[in-house]
Amino acid sequence: MIRFLTAGESHGPGLTGVIEGLPAGLDLSAESLSRDMARRRMGYGRGGRMALETDAVRFVSGVRKGRTLGGPVTVWIENRDFRNWEKIMGAEPGEEPQSGEPERAVFVPRPGHADFVGGIKFGHRDLRNVLERASARETATRVALGAIARTYLALFKVRIASVVRAIGSVSWDGPSEELWEDTETLQSRTLASEVFCPDPETSARMVEEIRNAKKAGDSLGGVFEVRALGLPVGLGSYVQWDQRLDGRLAQALCSIQAIKGVEFGLGFAAAALPGSKVHDPFLPGGAGGPRRPSNGSGGLEGGVTNGLPLVVRAAMKPIATLYTPLPSVDIRTGETLPATVERSDICAVPAASVVGEAMVCLILAQAFSEKVGGDSVEEVLAHFGETERLFRERVRPGGIR
Ligand SMILES: Cc1cc2nc3c(=O)[nH]c(=O)nc-3n(C[C@H](O)[C@H](O)[C@H](O)COP(=O)(O)O)c2cc1C
């Protein structure tokens, strides 16, 4: 089964990710990850850090001559900013500064960040020890691992894309079902927008919203939508709570820094509608199995994929670092002070949509590896082919004996 971990601090030497359970023989190169890595660094409203980092990915294990070997694949992303932080973030014990306090120490927690809770939980007086790991810089690794998972999913012809649906009070209902189906066109239109919203008029209003927030020293959140097309029936399971795919996807998306809500298909809107307007009828569909005229379920019933596109949206809270800071308290003295300001984005919903895609890729790759996994690409494709054949027989009228 595919599993993965990330490691590293925001201003440490670099970030590491390990993914295990990939079959041998999968084509992988740093180049194949570069598109997603570049997209994560984009978006109107990002801060200065993104200009400093190139986020070049290096494979340091598990890949030889552009192919996976079957062992754990390790990615390494250098933090170029480390050269300015070596004295502060280096691993070896250094000289104590004359002041008695570490340089760039943080004692005034930023509301909405992990600073305060992390300080109490781990006993860190210098809250830099918390924010360095809690920071969303870590998502660079998730995007690298997600791009690897995307390559694995391509074996099954699964396509994953995302758009930004809302920033602050500006929202958009699209794209149309037809545009989602035409994934390449959708992706190029999304990339053409400074905020990854493929509708130019809404995109311009979103940019304006961010510009106004910046002027006011404020920040913004929003909503993005991720879809996966080409999923077969039967990924995930209803037999145990932790195997339900909706639950696993929700956890993965909520684990992204600042994501506070996740919905599938009609989502929260379904709660206000009668059942007749929510559930997707079965209509006769011949040898290909019953047809579904709608997709209110978002592609999951009973925690199992139902063959319709996976539709999932995530809500991001506004960025917690405010250039007009909220009141906070110096943890050493109890004195009221403005919260610490660490270089920050004003809005990172476009970048979060790329991280959301990565998490969806990773969870779907896990689900495929549980169902049709194998030690080599050849074996995986054989398992997948056999399962597809069996399921095609079963969906025909009278196919389940
Ligand atoms: C891609 C991305 C970039 C982010 N950039 C920033 C940032 O520059 N400044 C900031 O204060 N928060 C940023 N955040 C959000 C914080 O990391 C997040 O609010 C914080 O970790 C607390 O989130 P939590 O309450 O969900 O744990 C970013 C989040 C993501 C997903």
PDBQT file of the ligand as one rigid body, heavy atoms in Angstrom, charges set to zero:
ROOT
HETATM    1  C1  LIG A 501      -0.190  27.201   0.224  1.00  0.00    +0.000 C 
HETATM    2  C2  LIG A 501      -0.366  27.884   1.542  1.00  0.00    +0.000 A 
HETATM    3  C3  LIG A 501       0.338  29.042   1.816  1.00  0.00    +0.000 A 
HETATM    4  C4  LIG A 501       0.181  29.701   3.024  1.00  0.00    +0.000 A 
HETATM    5  N1  LIG A 501       0.890  30.848   3.259  1.00  0.00    +0.000 NA
HETATM    6  C5  LIG A 501       0.734  31.497   4.439  1.00  0.00    +0.000 A 
HETATM    7  C6  LIG A 501       1.447  32.704   4.710  1.00  0.00    +0.000 A 
HETATM    8  O1  LIG A 501       2.230  33.182   3.881  1.00  0.00    +0.000 OA
HETATM    9  N2  LIG A 501       1.243  33.315   5.896  1.00  0.00    +0.000 N 
HETATM   10  C7  LIG A 501       0.377  32.816   6.831  1.00  0.00    +0.000 A 
HETATM   11  O2  LIG A 501       0.215  33.416   7.873  1.00  0.00    +0.000 OA
HETATM   12  N3  LIG A 501      -0.303  31.675   6.613  1.00  0.00    +0.000 NA
HETATM   13  C8  LIG A 501      -0.143  31.001   5.448  1.00  0.00    +0.000 A 
HETATM   14  N4  LIG A 501      -0.852  29.842   5.220  1.00  0.00    +0.000 N 
HETATM   15  C9  LIG A 501      -1.768  29.366   6.234  1.00  0.00    +0.000 C 
HETATM   16  C10 LIG A 501      -1.113  28.909   7.513  1.00  0.00    +0.000 C 
HETATM   17  O3  LIG A 501      -0.124  27.963   7.259  1.00  0.00    +0.000 OA
HETATM   18  C11 LIG A 501      -2.209  28.365   8.447  1.00  0.00    +0.000 C 
HETATM   19  O4  LIG A 501      -3.172  29.338   8.631  1.00  0.00    +0.000 OA
HETATM   20  C12 LIG A 501      -1.642  27.992   9.790  1.00  0.00    +0.000 C 
HETATM   21  O5  LIG A 501      -0.726  26.919   9.638  1.00  0.00    +0.000 OA
HETATM   22  C13 LIG A 501      -2.719  27.551  10.760  1.00  0.00    +0.000 C 
HETATM   23  O6  LIG A 501      -3.623  26.759  10.100  1.00  0.00    +0.000 OA
HETATM   24  P1  LIG A 501      -4.497  25.686  10.839  1.00  0.00    +0.000 P 
HETATM   25  O7  LIG A 501      -5.342  26.397  11.840  1.00  0.00    +0.000 OA
HETATM   26  O8  LIG A 501      -5.297  25.042   9.754  1.00  0.00    +0.000 OA
HETATM   27  O9  LIG A 501      -3.523  24.753  11.435  1.00  0.00    +0.000 OA
HETATM   28  C14 LIG A 501      -0.718  29.183   4.006  1.00  0.00    +0.000 A 
HETATM   29  C15 LIG A 501      -1.413  27.995   3.731  1.00  0.00    +0.000 A 
HETATM   30  C16 LIG A 501      -1.258  27.348   2.511  1.00  0.00    +0.000 A 
HETATM   31  C17 LIG A 501      -2.022  26.099   2.234  1.00  0.00    +0.000 C 
ENDROOT
TORSDOF 0
